[in-house]
Amino acid sequence: MGITTKDLAQICGVSRTTVHRALHEGAGRINPDTREMILRVAKENDYRPDLLARGLVKGQTFNIGVVVLDVKSRYFAELLSIIGAEAGKQGYFVNITLHDNDKETEKSQLTRLADYHVDGIIVSSVNEGEAYKNFLHSLDIPLVSVDNMIAEGIPFVGIDQRQAMADVTAKMIEKAYEKLIFVCPPMEDAGKRNIYVHRERLRGFQETTEKQEGIEISYLSDWNYLGHVESALEGPRKTAFICSADEFALEIMRRLKKSGKRAGEDYGIIGFDNIDILDYVTPRLTTISNSVTKVAETAVALLFELIIRKQEGSCQEESAPCKILPYRMVEGETI
């Protein structure tokens, strides 16, 4: 059993109030020499604060919850790593749960996190809509959504997905591609789960191509997309794949490599997300960086802002910040 503040008080010959003042800056006036002596004794005896007791006093658990799809995706792996580091700077632990694209699983995870009285939650949601917003408000816990917007009134951090994809598409048109194939398998799940990110990317593509003449447009919008990539390249037109995620682009490149086709030479291809593994792939995929580091840092900062607001008794629904962060195109060798 570790040393307690009572033990420290006895060893140092002071009151527990004095020990508390030494350990918690700003807790009250204390002689500098006394503070230094108490801190030295605490270090020598490996004193660790009782976070549970401290939390009970302050009404905090020093835990936040994070609910995302999975950790197989490089994007979510990066996101979780940064969230963990940022929360750690504030003395917080992170409770990670995975919904695996199951709407009920996500809902039960959020309920369980609420039952454990986490101080706040960051979620990349598979749910959306007004009814779900009401459910989240009923939890009475500060919450920030990332990537997939849930509904107006839920704090959100992300990038302008639609404009980013519009920029990608315009770039392909500028490169004089005559046939553009939009690859977005999650569209098969439309109506079944929240695909806000991919829906916005689709809109950006459509808005940019709808007034273009002389360009053939087609879609690979189901999970059997790889079965159609070879036939999509048939014909004399200069063809490019515009993918709603890097992982789809990488799968296409691997599939076509087996047919002797090389990205950037026999066809064009561009991804979306700028996952870290791209640094090890040849040719280097052109893509959009969705600022995962900044999204994670901003989400954590916003969540702690909401946590403080709740501790101070401010109304959680008085404002729901929506932070749209900048993105950038990462030039590669595939267009």
N, C-alpha and C positions, 0 to 999 in steps of 0.2 A: 504494500500500500504506500502511495507517495506521501510526501510531506505536505501538511496542510498549513493554512494561514495561522491556525492556532499554534501549531508547532513552531512556525517562524517567529511568532510573537514571544513564545517562551524562550527560544534560543537567543533572540536579540534583546530580550528584557524590555519589550515595549508592548503596547496594547494592540489588539487586532485592528482597531481603527487606524492606528499609525501604519501598520503593515499594508492595509488596504490603500492608504494614501500613497505609500511608496510604490506599490505595484501598478497603480492606476493614475497616470498623470492627469492632473486637473481635478482629482477627487478631494483636494483640500490642502491646506498649508502644512509643510513638513520641513524640518531642518535638512538642508542638502547633505550634510554629513550622515545624518540618520538614514536618509533615503539610500545613499550609496552603500552604507553598511548592510541594510536589509536586502538590497538587490544582490550584493556580493554573496551573502549567506544563502539566498534563494538559489543562486546559480550553483554554488558549491554543493547544495543538497538536491539538485535536479528538481526544483519545484516546478510543477505544471499547474496552471489554473484549472479549476473545476468548471468547465464550460457549461455543464448541465445546471449547476447551481447558479452560475452567472446568468444563464439564459432564463431560468425561472424568475429571477429578480427582474430582468429587463423585458421578459415576455418574448424572448428570441430563442431560436434553436441553433443559430449559426450554421444552418444548412439551407441550400437551395436545391430545387429539383430541376432536372433537365429531361425533357421527353422528345426523342427524335426517332427517325425511321429505324436505323441500325448503325452498326459500326463497320460494316463491310464497305460502305461507300467512303471513298477517300475524302469527300467533301465533309461528311458528318464527323469523320475521325479528326479532321483538322479543326472543325468547329468546336467539338468537345474538348480538345486539348487546350484551346485558347480560353474557353469559358472556365475550365478548371484552374488555369494559371491566374486569370483575372480575379476569380472568386477567392483564390488562395491569398492574394494580396490583401484582401479585406478580412482575412481570418476565417473564411467560410469553407465548408466542405460541400461537395457536389454529389447529389444522389442521381445517378443516371439510370433512366429506364428507356426501353425500346418498344415502340408500338407495332413495328413490322407491317405498316399500312393497314392495320386493323382498327376500325373506328371505336369499337367497344373496348378493345384493349387499352387504347389511349385514354378513354374516359375513366376506366377503372384505375389506371395508373395515376391520373390526376387526383382522383378521389382519395386514393391511398396516400399520396404525398400530402394532401390536405389533412388527412387523419394523423399524419406524423408531424403536423404543424411546421412544415418547412416555412421559411420566411418569405420565399418567393419562388417563381417557376418560370423557366424559359421553355417554350414549346415550338417545335416545327410540326404543325398540326395536319392530321389527315381528315379532320372534321372542319366544317365551316357553317356559316349561316347564323341567323338571329337566335334560333332556339339554342344553339351551342353557345353563343355569346352569353345568353341568360344563365346557362349552366355554369359557365366559367365565373360569372359575377357572383353566383350563389356560393362559390367556394370561399369568397372573401379573402383572397390571397393575391398580393401583387403578382402580375403575370405579364410577360412580354412574348409576343409571337415573332418568329423569324421565318424568312423564306415564304411560306404560304400564309397569305393574309386570311384571317378568319372571318372578320366582319368589322364594319366601322364601329369604333368604340372600344376596340381591343388594341392596346399599344403594340406597335409593329416596327420592325427594323428589317430593311432589305434594300435592294437596288431597283432601278426602273427597268424591269425585265423587258417590257414592251419596247422601249426605246433602244435598249441594248441589242435586241434581235433585229430591230429596224436598221441599226447601223451595220450589223453583220450582213444583212441581206443587200443593203446598198453597196457594200464593199464587193460582194459577189457580182452584182450587176455591173459595177465599175470595171471588174476584171473581164468583162465580156463573155460571161457564161451564158449559154443559150438555153440550157435546161437546168432548172433548180428543183431539187428534191428535198422537201422538208421532212426530217426524220424525227418523229415524236411518239414513240410507243405508248407513253402514259395516256394519250388521248383515248385509247381503248377503254380506260377506266373512268372516263367522263361521266359524271352523275353518280358514281359509286363512292368516290372519295375526293378530297380536296386536291385539285391539281392546278391551283392558282398559278404557280410558277410557270408550268408548261403552257397553260392557257394564255397567259400574257405573252409568252414568247411566240406562240402561234399567231396571236393578233398582230404582233410587230412584223412578222413575216408577211401576213396577208395584206396589211395596210401598205406595205412597201411595194408589193408586187401587183396589186389590183389594177394599177393604172399603167403598168408596163406592157408594151406591145412587142411582139416578136420573141417573147421568152416563154418556153413551155414550163408549166408548173405541175408538179405532182407531189403526192404525199405517201409516206410510209408511216402509218399511224396505228399500228398494232404490234403486239409483242413477237410476231413472226416476221419482223422487218428484214432480218438477215436472209430469209428465203427469197427475197425479191431484189437484192442489191445487184446481182450480176445482170439480170434482165433489164434493170433500170439504166444500165450503161450502154445497152444496145442502141445502135443508130449513130448517125454522123455528128449529132449535136455535141458541143462542148458542155460537159455535164459537171455539176457540183452538188454535193450533199450538204445541207445545212442542218445540223443536229442540235437538238434541244438540251443535250448533255454530252460531256466529253466521253463518258463511258460508251455511248452509242456510236460515236465517231471512231473510237478505238476498236470496237468490235467489227465495224465495217472495214476499217483498214486491214485488220487481221484476216478477215474473210476474203477480201479482194487480193491480198498479197498471195494467197494460195492459187489464185487464178492468173498470177503474173502481172497484176495491175499495181501501179505505184502511185500513191497519193502525191499530188502536186505535179504529176506528169501526165498520167492517163485520165485523171479526174481531179476535181477539187473537193476539198472537204474542210469544214470548220466545226468546232465544238463549242461548248459553253460550260464554264465553271472554273477552268484553269486549275484542275486538281494537280497536286504536287508530283504525281507519277509522270506527268508529261515531260518533265525534265530528263527522263530516261528513255524516251521513245523517239525512234528515228523513222521517217522524218518528223521533225517537231510539229505538233498539231497547232495550227492557228486557232485561237479561241478567245473567249471573253472572260476576263477576271471579274468574278462577282464579289470581290473584296471580302473573302471569308474572315480574314483577320479583323478587319474593321467592323464587320457585322457582329462578330462575337464580342469584341471589346465594347462596342456601342450598346449591345443588348444587355451586357452585365452592368454597365454604368447606368443605363436607364432603369434596370430592375432595382438597383440599390437606391436610386432616386425615389422610386415608388415605395420601396420598403421604408425609407426615412419619412416619406410623406404620410404613410399610414401610422407610423409610430408617433408622429406629431399630431395625429387626429385629423389630417386633411381628408377631404372627400376623394376617394379613389376614382370616382367617375367624373370629377370636375374637368378633367382633360385626359385625352388618350393620345399621347404623342405618336406620330407616324414619322419615322426618320428614314428618308430615302438617301442612300449613300452613292457616291460616284463609282463608276465601273471603268474599265479600260480594255481596249483590244490588245491582245498579246500576239504579235506577229510571229508566225512560224514559217514552215516550208511547204504547206499543203494547199495553198491557193495560188 
